[in-house]
Amino acid sequence: MPRVKDCLRNPANLQAAMGYYRALFDPARFGLPTATGEQDSIWGRPIPQLTLYLHGTRDGCIALDAEAAQAVLAYLGPGSKVEQIEGVGHFMLVERPSEINSKILQFLGKGS
């Protein structure tokens, strides 16, 4: 977290990072049928490939309980896997790189 804070101390970096979220959640359009339809057309398409979806239980950016996490499977290809990682936040590869990389390698068939 200290590295993230250091990166965001520069006003230009902070503006760029916040601009991403402002573009996604424009308050003037958020929740309106047209904006919801646009988002559904982008995010609503299933991914046909085999996919590993990992989500931290302490993700402060994207709230997803166990039931919602399992619902993600409906958008993923056959044989896909959804796993919540207990105690991990939004940046799981920074928080627990060895554990997360191990899960990815196992999924890819390269782990023990």
Gaussian input, Z-matrix of N, CA and C with variables (Angstrom, degrees):
# hf/3-21g

backbone

0 1
 N
 C     1     B1
 C     2     B2     1     A1
 N     3     B3     2     A2     1     D1
 C     4     B4     3     A3     2     D2
 C     5     B5     4     A4     3     D3
 N     6     B6     5     A5     4     D4
 C     7     B7     6     A6     5     D5
 C     8     B8     7     A7     6     D6
 N     9     B9     8     A8     7     D7
 C    10    B10     9     A9     8     D8
 C    11    B11    10    A10     9     D9
 N    12    B12    11    A11    10    D10
 C    13    B13    12    A12    11    D11
 C    14    B14    13    A13    12    D12
 N    15    B15    14    A14    13    D13
 C    16    B16    15    A15    14    D14
 C    17    B17    16    A16    15    D15
 N    18    B18    17    A17    16    D16
 C    19    B19    18    A18    17    D17
 C    20    B20    19    A19    18    D18
 N    21    B21    20    A20    19    D19
 C    22    B22    21    A21    20    D20
 C    23    B23    22    A22    21    D21
 N    24    B24    23    A23    22    D22
 C    25    B25    24    A24    23    D23
 C    26    B26    25    A25    24    D24
 N    27    B27    26    A26    25    D25
 C    28    B28    27    A27    26    D26
 C    29    B29    28    A28    27    D27
 N    30    B30    29    A29    28    D28
 C    31    B31    30    A30    29    D29
 C    32    B32    31    A31    30    D30
 N    33    B33    32    A32    31    D31
 C    34    B34    33    A33    32    D32
 C    35    B35    34    A34    33    D33
 N    36    B36    35    A35    34    D34
 C    37    B37    36    A36    35    D35
 C    38    B38    37    A37    36    D36
 N    39    B39    38    A38    37    D37
 C    40    B40    39    A39    38    D38
 C    41    B41    40    A40    39    D39
 N    42    B42    41    A41    40    D40
 C    43    B43    42    A42    41    D41
 C    44    B44    43    A43    42    D42
 N    45    B45    44    A44    43    D43
 C    46    B46    45    A45    44    D44
 C    47    B47    46    A46    45    D45
 N    48    B48    47    A47    46    D46
 C    49    B49    48    A48    47    D47
 C    50    B50    49    A49    48    D48
 N    51    B51    50    A50    49    D49
 C    52    B52    51    A51    50    D50
 C    53    B53    52    A52    51    D51
 N    54    B54    53    A53    52    D52
 C    55    B55    54    A54    53    D53
 C    56    B56    55    A55    54    D54
 N    57    B57    56    A56    55    D55
 C    58    B58    57    A57    56    D56
 C    59    B59    58    A58    57    D57
 N    60    B60    59    A59    58    D58
 C    61    B61    60    A60    59    D59
 C    62    B62    61    A61    60    D60
 N    63    B63    62    A62    61    D61
 C    64    B64    63    A63    62    D62
 C    65    B65    64    A64    63    D63
 N    66    B66    65    A65    64    D64
 C    67    B67    66    A66    65    D65
 C    68    B68    67    A67    66    D66
 N    69    B69    68    A68    67    D67
 C    70    B70    69    A69    68    D68
 C    71    B71    70    A70    69    D69
 N    72    B72    71    A71    70    D70
 C    73    B73    72    A72    71    D71
 C    74    B74    73    A73    72    D72
 N    75    B75    74    A74    73    D73
 C    76    B76    75    A75    74    D74
 C    77    B77    76    A76    75    D75
 N    78    B78    77    A77    76    D76
 C    79    B79    78    A78    77    D77
 C    80    B80    79    A79    78    D78
 N    81    B81    80    A80    79    D79
 C    82    B82    81    A81    80    D80
 C    83    B83    82    A82    81    D81
 N    84    B84    83    A83    82    D82
 C    85    B85    84    A84    83    D83
 C    86    B86    85    A85    84    D84
 N    87    B87    86    A86    85    D85
 C    88    B88    87    A87    86    D86
 C    89    B89    88    A88    87    D87
 N    90    B90    89    A89    88    D88
 C    91    B91    90    A90    89    D89
 C    92    B92    91    A91    90    D90
 N    93    B93    92    A92    91    D91
 C    94    B94    93    A93    92    D92
 C    95    B95    94    A94    93    D93
 N    96    B96    95    A95    94    D94
 C    97    B97    96    A96    95    D95
 C    98    B98    97    A97    96    D96
 N    99    B99    98    A98    97    D97
 C   100   B100    99    A99    98    D98
 C   101   B101   100   A100    99    D99
 N   102   B102   101   A101   100   D100
 C   103   B103   102   A102   101   D101
 C   104   B104   103   A103   102   D102
 N   105   B105   104   A104   103   D103
 C   106   B106   105   A105   104   D104
 C   107   B107   106   A106   105   D105
 N   108   B108   107   A107   106   D106
 C   109   B109   108   A108   107   D107
 C   110   B110   109   A109   108   D108
 N   111   B111   110   A110   109   D109
 C   112   B112   111   A111   110   D110
 C   113   B113   112   A112   111   D111
 N   114   B114   113   A113   112   D112
 C   115   B115   114   A114   113   D113
 C   116   B116   115   A115   114   D114
 N   117   B117   116   A116   115   D115
 C   118   B118   117   A117   116   D116
 C   119   B119   118   A118   117   D117
 N   120   B120   119   A119   118   D118
 C   121   B121   120   A120   119   D119
 C   122   B122   121   A121   120   D120
 N   123   B123   122   A122   121   D121
 C   124   B124   123   A123   122   D122
 C   125   B125   124   A124   123   D123
 N   126   B126   125   A125   124   D124
 C   127   B127   126   A126   125   D125
 C   128   B128   127   A127   126   D126
 N   129   B129   128   A128   127   D127
 C   130   B130   129   A129   128   D128
 C   131   B131   130   A130   129   D129
 N   132   B132   131   A131   130   D130
 C   133   B133   132   A132   131   D131
 C   134   B134   133   A133   132   D132
 N   135   B135   134   A134   133   D133
 C   136   B136   135   A135   134   D134
 C   137   B137   136   A136   135   D135
 N   138   B138   137   A137   136   D136
 C   139   B139   138   A138   137   D137
 C   140   B140   139   A139   138   D138
 N   141   B141   140   A140   139   D139
 C   142   B142   141   A141   140   D140
 C   143   B143   142   A142   141   D141
 N   144   B144   143   A143   142   D142
 C   145   B145   144   A144   143   D143
 C   146   B146   145   A145   144   D144
 N   147   B147   146   A146   145   D145
 C   148   B148   147   A147   146   D146
 C   149   B149   148   A148   147   D147
 N   150   B150   149   A149   148   D148
 C   151   B151   150   A150   149   D149
 C   152   B152   151   A151   150   D150
 N   153   B153   152   A152   151   D151
 C   154   B154   153   A153   152   D152
 C   155   B155   154   A154   153   D153
 N   156   B156   155   A155   154   D154
 C   157   B157   156   A156   155   D155
 C   158   B158   157   A157   156   D156
 N   159   B159   158   A158   157   D157
 C   160   B160   159   A159   158   D158
 C   161   B161   160   A160   159   D159
 N   162   B162   161   A161   160   D160
 C   163   B163   162   A162   161   D161
 C   164   B164   163   A163   162   D162
 N   165   B165   164   A164   163   D163
 C   166   B166   165   A165   164   D164
 C   167   B167   166   A166   165   D165
 N   168   B168   167   A167   166   D166
 C   169   B169   168   A168   167   D167
 C   170   B170   169   A169   168   D168
 N   171   B171   170   A170   169   D169
 C   172   B172   171   A171   170   D170
 C   173   B173   172   A172   171   D171
 N   174   B174   173   A173   172   D172
 C   175   B175   174   A174   173   D173
 C   176   B176   175   A175   174   D174
 N   177   B177   176   A176   175   D175
 C   178   B178   177   A177   176   D176
 C   179   B179   178   A178   177   D177
 N   180   B180   179   A179   178   D178
 C   181   B181   180   A180   179   D179
 C   182   B182   181   A181   180   D180
 N   183   B183   182   A182   181   D181
 C   184   B184   183   A183   182   D182
 C   185   B185   184   A184   183   D183
 N   186   B186   185   A185   184   D184
 C   187   B187   186   A186   185   D185
 C   188   B188   187   A187   186   D186
 N   189   B189   188   A188   187   D187
 C   190   B190   189   A189   188   D188
 C   191   B191   190   A190   189   D189
 N   192   B192   191   A191   190   D190
 C   193   B193   192   A192   191   D191
 C   194   B194   193   A193   192   D192
 N   195   B195   194   A194   193   D193
 C   196   B196   195   A195   194   D194
 C   197   B197   196   A196   195   D195
 N   198   B198   197   A197   196   D196
 C   199   B199   198   A198   197   D197
 C   200   B200   199   A199   198   D198
 N   201   B201   200   A200   199   D199
 C   202   B202   201   A201   200   D200
 C   203   B203   202   A202   201   D201
 N   204   B204   203   A203   202   D202
 C   205   B205   204   A204   203   D203
 C   206   B206   205   A205   204   D204
 N   207   B207   206   A206   205   D205
 C   208   B208   207   A207   206   D206
 C   209   B209   208   A208   207   D207
 N   210   B210   209   A209   208   D208
 C   211   B211   210   A210   209   D209
 C   212   B212   211   A211   210   D210
 N   213   B213   212   A212   211   D211
 C   214   B214   213   A213   212   D212
 C   215   B215   214   A214   213   D213
 N   216   B216   215   A215   214   D214
 C   217   B217   216   A216   215   D215
 C   218   B218   217   A217   216   D216
 N   219   B219   218   A218   217   D217
 C   220   B220   219   A219   218   D218
 C   221   B221   220   A220   219   D219
 N   222   B222   221   A221   220   D220
 C   223   B223   222   A222   221   D221
 C   224   B224   223   A223   222   D222
 N   225   B225   224   A224   223   D223
 C   226   B226   225   A225   224   D224
 C   227   B227   226   A226   225   D225
 N   228   B228   227   A227   226   D226
 C   229   B229   228   A228   227   D227
 C   230   B230   229   A229   228   D228
 N   231   B231   230   A230   229   D229
 C   232   B232   231   A231   230   D230
 C   233   B233   232   A232   231   D231
 N   234   B234   233   A233   232   D232
 C   235   B235   234   A234   233   D233
 C   236   B236   235   A235   234   D234
 N   237   B237   236   A236   235   D235
 C   238   B238   237   A237   236   D236
 C   239   B239   238   A238   237   D237
 N   240   B240   239   A239   238   D238
 C   241   B241   240   A240   239   D239
 C   242   B242   241   A241   240   D240
 N   243   B243   242   A242   241   D241
 C   244   B244   243   A243   242   D242
 C   245   B245   244   A244   243   D243
 N   246   B246   245   A245   244   D244
 C   247   B247   246   A246   245   D245
 C   248   B248   247   A247   246   D246
 N   249   B249   248   A248   247   D247
 C   250   B250   249   A249   248   D248
 C   251   B251   250   A250   249   D249
 N   252   B252   251   A251   250   D250
 C   253   B253   252   A252   251   D251
 C   254   B254   253   A253   252   D252
 N   255   B255   254   A254   253   D253
 C   256   B256   255   A255   254   D254
 C   257   B257   256   A256   255   D255
 N   258   B258   257   A257   256   D256
 C   259   B259   258   A258   257   D257
 C   260   B260   259   A259   258   D258
 N   261   B261   260   A260   259   D259
 C   262   B262   261   A261   260   D260
 C   263   B263   262   A262   261   D261
 N   264   B264   263   A263   262   D262
 C   265   B265   264   A264   263   D263
 C   266   B266   265   A265   264   D264
 N   267   B267   266   A266   265   D265
 C   268   B268   267   A267   266   D266
 C   269   B269   268   A268   267   D267
 N   270   B270   269   A269   268   D268
 C   271   B271   270   A270   269   D269
 C   272   B272   271   A271   270   D270
 N   273   B273   272   A272   271   D271
 C   274   B274   273   A273   272   D272
 C   275   B275   274   A274   273   D273
 N   276   B276   275   A275   274   D274
 C   277   B277   276   A276   275   D275
 C   278   B278   277   A277   276   D276
 N   279   B279   278   A278   277   D277
 C   280   B280   279   A279   278   D278
 C   281   B281   280   A280   279   D279
 N   282   B282   281   A281   280   D280
 C   283   B283   282   A282   281   D281
 C   284   B284   283   A283   282   D282
 N   285   B285   284   A284   283   D283
 C   286   B286   285   A285   284   D284
 C   287   B287   286   A286   285   D285
 N   288   B288   287   A287   286   D286
 C   289   B289   288   A288   287   D287
 C   290   B290   289   A289   288   D288
 N   291   B291   290   A290   289   D289
 C   292   B292   291   A291   290   D290
 C   293   B293   292   A292   291   D291
 N   294   B294   293   A293   292   D292
 C   295   B295   294   A294   293   D293
 C   296   B296   295   A295   294   D294
 N   297   B297   296   A296   295   D295
 C   298   B298   297   A297   296   D296
 C   299   B299   298   A298   297   D297
 N   300   B300   299   A299   298   D298
 C   301   B301   300   A300   299   D299
 C   302   B302   301   A301   300   D300
 N   303   B303   302   A302   301   D301
 C   304   B304   303   A303   302   D302
 C   305   B305   304   A304   303   D303
 N   306   B306   305   A305   304   D304
 C   307   B307   306   A306   305   D305
 C   308   B308   307   A307   306   D306
 N   309   B309   308   A308   307   D307
 C   310   B310   309   A309   308   D308
 C   311   B311   310   A310   309   D309
 N   312   B312   311   A311   310   D310
 C   313   B313   312   A312   311   D311
 C   314   B314   313   A313   312   D312
 N   315   B315   314   A314   313   D313
 C   316   B316   315   A315   314   D314
 C   317   B317   316   A316   315   D315
 N   318   B318   317   A317   316   D316
 C   319   B319   318   A318   317   D317
 C   320   B320   319   A319   318   D318
 N   321   B321   320   A320   319   D319
 C   322   B322   321   A321   320   D320
 C   323   B323   322   A322   321   D321
 N   324   B324   323   A323   322   D322
 C   325   B325   324   A324   323   D323
 C   326   B326   325   A325   324   D324
 N   327   B327   326   A326   325   D325
 C   328   B328   327   A327   326   D326
 C   329   B329   328   A328   327   D327
 N   330   B330   329   A329   328   D328
 C   331   B331   330   A330   329   D329
 C   332   B332   331   A331   330   D330
 N   333   B333   332   A332   331   D331
 C   334   B334   333   A333   332   D332
 C   335   B335   334   A334   333   D333

   B1=1.4343
   B2=1.5381
   B3=1.3460
   B4=1.4664
   B5=1.5322
   B6=1.3355
   B7=1.4709
   B8=1.5225
   B9=1.3234
   B10=1.4657
   B11=1.5202
   B12=1.3174
   B13=1.4628
   B14=1.5246
   B15=1.3313
   B16=1.4603
   B17=1.5269
   B18=1.3162
   B19=1.4678
   B20=1.5247
   B21=1.3125
   B22=1.4590
   B23=1.5314
   B24=1.3263
   B25=1.4664
   B26=1.5292
   B27=1.3096
   B28=1.4603
   B29=1.5328
   B30=1.3363
   B31=1.4665
   B32=1.5364
   B33=1.3065
   B34=1.4706
   B35=1.5292
   B36=1.3288
   B37=1.4647
   B38=1.5207
   B39=1.3243
   B40=1.4623
   B41=1.5259
   B42=1.3279
   B43=1.4707
   B44=1.5261
   B45=1.3190
   B46=1.4643
   B47=1.5228
   B48=1.3314
   B49=1.4609
   B50=1.5282
   B51=1.3031
   B52=1.4663
   B53=1.5297
   B54=1.3255
   B55=1.4661
   B56=1.5197
   B57=1.3114
   B58=1.4635
   B59=1.5284
   B60=1.3223
   B61=1.4676
   B62=1.5274
   B63=1.3072
   B64=1.4648
   B65=1.5242
   B66=1.3072
   B67=1.4719
   B68=1.5305
   B69=1.3219
   B70=1.4623
   B71=1.5202
   B72=1.3226
   B73=1.4579
   B74=1.5258
   B75=1.3086
   B76=1.4509
   B77=1.5279
   B78=1.3396
   B79=1.4650
   B80=1.5264
   B81=1.3292
   B82=1.4642
   B83=1.5304
   B84=1.3329
   B85=1.4682
   B86=1.5231
   B87=1.3319
   B88=1.4605
   B89=1.5236
   B90=1.3101
   B91=1.4502
   B92=1.5115
   B93=1.3334
   B94=1.4647
   B95=1.5248
   B96=1.3245
   B97=1.4708
   B98=1.5294
   B99=1.3334
   B100=1.4706
   B101=1.5198
   B102=1.3395
   B103=1.4696
   B104=1.5191
   B105=1.3191
   B106=1.4689
   B107=1.5243
   B108=1.3262
   B109=1.4689
   B110=1.5111
   B111=1.3306
   B112=1.4667
   B113=1.5207
   B114=1.3291
   B115=1.4665
   B116=1.5265
   B117=1.3184
   B118=1.4675
   B119=1.5178
   B120=1.3336
   B121=1.4634
   B122=1.5240
   B123=1.3216
   B124=1.4672
   B125=1.5170
   B126=1.3367
   B127=1.4550
   B128=1.5144
   B129=1.3224
   B130=1.4499
   B131=1.5084
   B132=1.3176
   B133=1.4629
   B134=1.5279
   B135=1.3033
   B136=1.4708
   B137=1.5350
   B138=1.3092
   B139=1.4625
   B140=1.5254
   B141=1.3209
   B142=1.4632
   B143=1.5379
   B144=1.3253
   B145=1.4607
   B146=1.5271
   B147=1.3004
   B148=1.4601
   B149=1.5324
   B150=1.3181
   B151=1.4609
   B152=1.5261
   B153=1.3187
   B154=1.4599
   B155=1.5197
   B156=1.3275
   B157=1.4569
   B158=1.5215
   B159=1.3161
   B160=1.4659
   B161=1.5203
   B162=1.3354
   B163=1.4653
   B164=1.5218
   B165=1.3181
   B166=1.4591
   B167=1.5167
   B168=1.3226
   B169=1.4640
   B170=1.5269
   B171=1.3204
   B172=1.4659
   B173=1.5219
   B174=1.3184
   B175=1.4599
   B176=1.5254
   B177=1.3142
   B178=1.4587
   B179=1.5088
   B180=1.3308
   B181=1.4666
   B182=1.5203
   B183=1.3226
   B184=1.4576
   B185=1.5224
   B186=1.3265
   B187=1.4659
   B188=1.5240
   B189=1.3072
   B190=1.4583
   B191=1.5201
   B192=1.3303
   B193=1.4564
   B194=1.5234
   B195=1.3231
   B196=1.4712
   B197=1.5229
   B198=1.3213
   B199=1.4682
   B200=1.5281
   B201=1.3217
   B202=1.4653
   B203=1.5286
   B204=1.3252
   B205=1.4654
   B206=1.5321
   B207=1.3190
   B208=1.4682
   B209=1.5205
   B210=1.3403
   B211=1.4642
   B212=1.5278
   B213=1.3325
   B214=1.4653
   B215=1.5352
   B216=1.3335
   B217=1.4749
   B218=1.5259
   B219=1.3226
   B220=1.4610
   B221=1.5278
   B222=1.3273
   B223=1.4684
   B224=1.5210
   B225=1.3247
   B226=1.4660
   B227=1.5229
   B228=1.3119
   B229=1.4535
   B230=1.5208
   B231=1.3211
   B232=1.4728
   B233=1.5293
   B234=1.3321
   B235=1.4637
   B236=1.5152
   B237=1.3304
   B238=1.4638
   B239=1.5189
   B240=1.3250
   B241=1.4586
   B242=1.5251
   B243=1.3257
   B244=1.4594
   B245=1.5172
   B246=1.3175
   B247=1.4648
   B248=1.5136
   B249=1.3201
   B250=1.4536
   B251=1.5210
   B252=1.3142
   B253=1.4603
   B254=1.5261
   B255=1.3133
   B256=1.4670
   B257=1.5239
   B258=1.3352
   B259=1.4539
   B260=1.5124
   B261=1.3207
   B262=1.4631
   B263=1.5206
   B264=1.3255
   B265=1.4567
   B266=1.5188
   B267=1.3202
   B268=1.4649
   B269=1.5391
   B270=1.3171
   B271=1.4627
   B272=1.5275
   B273=1.3078
   B274=1.4630
   B275=1.5269
   B276=1.3158
   B277=1.4657
   B278=1.5266
   B279=1.3202
   B280=1.4589
   B281=1.5298
   B282=1.3273
   B283=1.4535
   B284=1.5292
   B285=1.3269
   B286=1.4651
   B287=1.5334
   B288=1.3152
   B289=1.4650
   B290=1.5232
   B291=1.3191
   B292=1.4730
   B293=1.5215
   B294=1.3318
   B295=1.4643
   B296=1.5331
   B297=1.3216
   B298=1.4718
   B299=1.5238
   B300=1.3220
   B301=1.4606
   B302=1.5201
   B303=1.3214
   B304=1.4592
   B305=1.5341
   B306=1.3310
   B307=1.4683
   B308=1.5253
   B309=1.3221
   B310=1.4654
   B311=1.5246
   B312=1.3253
   B313=1.4630
   B314=1.5233
   B315=1.3296
   B316=1.4770
   B317=1.5101
   B318=1.3133
   B319=1.4561
   B320=1.5358
   B321=1.3112
   B322=1.4692
   B323=1.5328
   B324=1.3303
   B325=1.4461
   B326=1.5088
   B327=1.3399
   B328=1.4544
   B329=1.5155
   B330=1.3285
   B331=1.4653
   B332=1.5152
   B333=1.3159
   B334=1.4645
   B335=1.5108
   A1=112.54
   A2=118.41
   A3=117.72
   A4=112.78
   A5=117.56
   A6=120.07
   A7=111.36
   A8=115.97
   A9=119.95
   A10=109.53
   A11=116.37
   A12=120.34
   A13=111.02
   A14=117.06
   A15=120.37
   A16=111.36
   A17=116.03
   A18=120.15
   A19=111.78
   A20=116.93
   A21=120.65
   A22=113.67
   A23=117.82
   A24=120.51
   A25=111.23
   A26=116.83
   A27=120.90
   A28=107.88
   A29=118.24
   A30=120.58
   A31=114.17
   A32=117.59
   A33=120.11
   A34=110.71
   A35=117.04
   A36=120.70
   A37=111.04
   A38=116.38
   A39=120.86
   A40=110.28
   A41=116.40
   A42=120.18
   A43=110.95
   A44=117.97
   A45=121.14
   A46=111.41
   A47=116.50
   A48=120.36
   A49=110.95
   A50=117.40
   A51=120.77
   A52=111.20
   A53=116.91
   A54=120.54
   A55=112.00
   A56=116.83
   A57=121.56
   A58=109.85
   A59=116.32
   A60=120.49
   A61=111.70
   A62=116.55
   A63=118.98
   A64=110.74
   A65=116.79
   A66=120.15
   A67=110.99
   A68=116.83
   A69=120.70
   A70=112.41
   A71=116.04
   A72=120.64
   A73=110.75
   A74=116.68
   A75=122.23
   A76=108.75
   A77=118.53
   A78=120.71
   A79=113.35
   A80=117.19
   A81=120.02
   A82=111.88
   A83=116.65
   A84=120.66
   A85=113.64
   A86=116.92
   A87=120.60
   A88=111.50
   A89=116.32
   A90=121.95
   A91=115.24
   A92=118.03
   A93=120.36
   A94=109.73
   A95=117.90
   A96=120.55
   A97=114.14
   A98=117.93
   A99=118.76
   A100=111.67
   A101=116.49
   A102=119.83
   A103=110.70
   A104=117.24
   A105=121.26
   A106=109.97
   A107=117.25
   A108=121.27
   A109=112.34
   A110=116.52
   A111=120.37
   A112=110.71
   A113=115.33
   A114=118.90
   A115=110.49
   A116=117.26
   A117=120.38
   A118=111.46
   A119=116.72
   A120=118.59
   A121=111.46
   A122=116.69
   A123=120.39
   A124=111.14
   A125=116.72
   A126=121.78
   A127=114.00
   A128=117.65
   A129=119.50
   A130=116.48
   A131=117.89
   A132=119.97
   A133=110.67
   A134=116.79
   A135=118.91
   A136=111.78
   A137=115.47
   A138=122.07
   A139=106.14
   A140=119.42
   A141=119.90
   A142=114.38
   A143=117.43
   A144=120.90
   A145=111.71
   A146=114.73
   A147=122.70
   A148=107.45
   A149=116.65
   A150=120.68
   A151=111.25
   A152=115.36
   A153=121.89
   A154=106.80
   A155=116.77
   A156=121.63
   A157=108.18
   A158=116.00
   A159=121.81
   A160=108.37
   A161=115.61
   A162=119.77
   A163=108.86
   A164=116.40
   A165=121.01
   A166=112.49
   A167=116.26
   A168=120.45
   A169=111.89
   A170=116.76
   A171=120.66
   A172=111.53
   A173=116.96
   A174=121.50
   A175=108.99
   A176=116.30
   A177=120.92
   A178=113.32
   A179=117.77
   A180=121.22
   A181=111.92
   A182=116.08
   A183=121.01
   A184=107.84
   A185=115.70
   A186=120.47
   A187=109.04
   A188=116.24
   A189=121.48
   A190=108.17
   A191=117.16
   A192=118.90
   A193=109.45
   A194=117.10
   A195=121.56
   A196=111.41
   A197=117.15
   A198=120.49
   A199=111.01
   A200=116.82
   A201=120.51
   A202=111.00
   A203=116.52
   A204=119.89
   A205=110.59
   A206=116.45
   A207=119.48
   A208=111.91
   A209=117.06
   A210=120.72
   A211=111.70
   A212=116.64
   A213=121.34
   A214=110.47
   A215=116.58
   A216=120.90
   A217=112.73
   A218=117.15
   A219=120.80
   A220=111.82
   A221=117.69
   A222=122.12
   A223=112.76
   A224=116.71
   A225=120.78
   A226=110.79
   A227=115.91
   A228=121.56
   A229=113.24
   A230=115.74
   A231=121.70
   A232=111.15
   A233=115.58
   A234=120.92
   A235=114.26
   A236=117.38
   A237=121.09
   A238=110.46
   A239=115.12
   A240=120.52
   A241=109.46
   A242=115.63
   A243=122.70
   A244=107.17
   A245=115.85
   A246=119.39
   A247=109.77
   A248=115.53
   A249=120.65
   A250=108.18
   A251=115.57
   A252=121.31
   A253=108.10
   A254=115.65
   A255=122.38
   A256=111.64
   A257=115.54
   A258=121.41
   A259=115.91
   A260=117.42
   A261=121.12
   A262=109.03
   A263=116.13
   A264=121.53
   A265=112.79
   A266=115.45
   A267=123.05
   A268=112.35
   A269=117.46
   A270=120.99
   A271=110.06
   A272=115.90
   A273=121.31
   A274=113.43
   A275=117.79
   A276=119.46
   A277=111.96
   A278=116.70
   A279=120.60
   A280=109.05
   A281=116.16
   A282=121.35
   A283=112.86
   A284=116.53
   A285=120.95
   A286=110.41
   A287=116.74
   A288=119.64
   A289=114.87
   A290=117.97
   A291=120.16
   A292=111.31
   A293=116.59
   A294=120.70
   A295=111.34
   A296=116.45
   A297=120.55
   A298=110.14
   A299=117.86
   A300=120.34
   A301=111.26
   A302=116.92
   A303=120.88
   A304=110.52
   A305=117.18
   A306=120.96
   A307=110.91
   A308=116.28
   A309=120.46
   A310=110.31
   A311=117.02
   A312=120.33
   A313=111.75
   A314=116.84
   A315=119.59
   A316=110.48
   A317=116.89
   A318=121.41
   A319=110.86
   A320=115.27
   A321=120.29
   A322=112.29
   A323=116.51
   A324=120.46
   A325=113.98
   A326=116.12
   A327=119.48
   A328=111.83
   A329=116.48
   A330=120.17
   A331=111.01
   A332=113.45
   A333=117.89
   A334=110.82
   D1=-36.07
   D2=177.55
   D3=-59.11
   D4=-37.09
   D5=178.73
   D6=-65.97
   D7=-39.29
   D8=178.18
   D9=-62.74
   D10=-46.62
   D11=179.77
   D12=-61.12
   D13=-41.04
   D14=178.34
   D15=-60.74
   D16=-41.14
   D17=179.77
   D18=-65.80
   D19=-34.14
   D20=-175.85
   D21=-88.44
   D22=-2.92
   D23=177.98
   D24=-67.70
   D25=-32.57
   D26=176.81
   D27=-69.18
   D28=120.97
   D29=-176.68
   D30=-55.35
   D31=-34.81
   D32=179.43
   D33=-67.24
   D34=-39.55
   D35=178.12
   D36=-66.65
   D37=-42.88
   D38=178.82
   D39=-62.54
   D40=-43.45
   D41=179.25
   D42=-61.84
   D43=-41.67
   D44=178.90
   D45=-64.92
   D46=-43.43
   D47=-179.75
   D48=-65.25
   D49=-44.79
   D50=-179.55
   D51=-70.52
   D52=-31.82
   D53=178.80
   D54=-59.79
   D55=-35.08
   D56=178.01
   D57=-59.35
   D58=-48.52
   D59=-178.07
   D60=-72.16
   D61=-35.41
   D62=177.35
   D63=-63.81
   D64=-36.81
   D65=178.98
   D66=-67.82
   D67=-35.35
   D68=179.46
   D69=-72.68
   D70=-36.39
   D71=-172.91
   D72=-123.47
   D73=59.55
   D74=178.35
   D75=-61.94
   D76=113.05
   D77=-175.75
   D78=-58.19
   D79=-29.19
   D80=-179.84
   D81=-69.76
   D82=-20.89
   D83=-176.11
   D84=-118.14
   D85=-15.94
   D86=-172.77
   D87=-58.45
   D88=128.01
   D89=178.30
   D90=86.11
   D91=-9.46
   D92=178.02
   D93=-74.62
   D94=150.00
   D95=-178.18
   D96=-54.74
   D97=-39.50
   D98=-179.87
   D99=-66.31
   D100=-42.58
   D101=179.44
   D102=-67.74
   D103=-40.23
   D104=178.25
   D105=-63.25
   D106=-42.04
   D107=177.78
   D108=-62.28
   D109=-40.85
   D110=177.32
   D111=-62.81
   D112=-44.24
   D113=-179.13
   D114=-65.97
   D115=-41.67
   D116=177.79
   D117=-61.01
   D118=-38.50
   D119=-178.88
   D120=-68.16
   D121=-27.73
   D122=178.79
   D123=-84.27
   D124=-49.20
   D125=-172.43
   D126=-94.29
   D127=-15.04
   D128=-172.02
   D129=-84.10
   D130=-5.93
   D131=-179.12
   D132=-79.36
   D133=129.84
   D134=177.18
   D135=-63.80
   D136=150.52
   D137=174.95
   D138=-95.41
   D139=115.85
   D140=-175.48
   D141=-74.34
   D142=-19.46
   D143=-176.56
   D144=-78.13
   D145=154.92
   D146=171.28
   D147=-59.50
   D148=128.01
   D149=-172.08
   D150=-136.97
   D151=142.18
   D152=170.86
   D153=-106.08
   D154=119.43
   D155=178.73
   D156=-112.58
   D157=113.70
   D158=178.68
   D159=-109.06
   D160=138.27
   D161=-178.43
   D162=-143.69
   D163=129.80
   D164=179.85
   D165=-77.01
   D166=139.49
   D167=179.57
   D168=-70.59
   D169=-15.32
   D170=179.19
   D171=-110.79
   D172=24.57
   D173=178.95
   D174=-67.30
   D175=112.48
   D176=-179.15
   D177=-85.14
   D178=-6.12
   D179=-179.90
   D180=-94.77
   D181=-42.48
   D182=-176.88
   D183=-126.49
   D184=103.31
   D185=-179.02
   D186=-76.12
   D187=128.09
   D188=-178.26
   D189=-149.30
   D190=110.53
   D191=177.01
   D192=-82.50
   D193=177.17
   D194=-175.00
   D195=-59.65
   D196=-39.72
   D197=-179.22
   D198=-66.68
   D199=-44.83
   D200=178.87
   D201=-65.77
   D202=-37.03
   D203=178.38
   D204=-60.90
   D205=-43.86
   D206=179.35
   D207=-67.55
   D208=-28.07
   D209=177.79
   D210=-66.46
   D211=-22.52
   D212=177.91
   D213=-59.99
   D214=-30.84
   D215=-178.79
   D216=-54.61
   D217=-30.90
   D218=-179.39
   D219=-64.48
   D220=-18.39
   D221=-178.81
   D222=-101.73
   D223=4.02
   D224=-175.84
   D225=-115.61
   D226=157.87
   D227=-178.81
   D228=-65.46
   D229=164.04
   D230=179.67
   D231=-55.26
   D232=138.76
   D233=178.36
   D234=81.89
   D235=2.03
   D236=-179.82
   D237=-67.76
   D238=165.43
   D239=-177.59
   D240=-135.33
   D241=137.22
   D242=174.24
   D243=-117.86
   D244=129.65
   D245=179.72
   D246=-139.62
   D247=130.93
   D248=172.36
   D249=-91.28
   D250=133.82
   D251=-179.98
   D252=-100.90
   D253=113.39
   D254=-175.74
   D255=-62.77
   D256=130.59
   D257=173.46
   D258=78.16
   D259=8.15
   D260=-178.11
   D261=-107.93
   D262=144.25
   D263=179.93
   D264=-95.47
   D265=-150.23
   D266=-173.64
   D267=-72.76
   D268=-27.00
   D269=-176.41
   D270=-109.62
   D271=61.63
   D272=-172.13
   D273=-60.86
   D274=-33.01
   D275=179.48
   D276=-69.41
   D277=-24.23
   D278=176.01
   D279=-82.85
   D280=-39.31
   D281=-175.85
   D282=-72.03
   D283=-43.56
   D284=-177.36
   D285=-141.45
   D286=68.09
   D287=-174.67
   D288=-58.56
   D289=-42.44
   D290=-177.67
   D291=-64.69
   D292=-45.59
   D293=-178.94
   D294=-64.24
   D295=-45.79
   D296=-176.97
   D297=-68.38
   D298=-44.43
   D299=177.90
   D300=-61.51
   D301=-37.91
   D302=177.95
   D303=-61.89
   D304=-43.07
   D305=178.91
   D306=-63.50
   D307=-40.59
   D308=179.17
   D309=-65.35
   D310=-46.09
   D311=179.98
   D312=-63.74
   D313=-39.57
   D314=176.23
   D315=-61.19
   D316=-43.98
   D317=-179.68
   D318=-61.69
   D319=-38.19
   D320=179.89
   D321=-78.42
   D322=-2.92
   D323=178.42
   D324=82.70
   D325=17.54
   D326=-178.25
   D327=-110.66
   D328=3.26
   D329=-178.31
   D330=-104.30
   D331=173.68
   D332=-179.59
   D333=-88.83

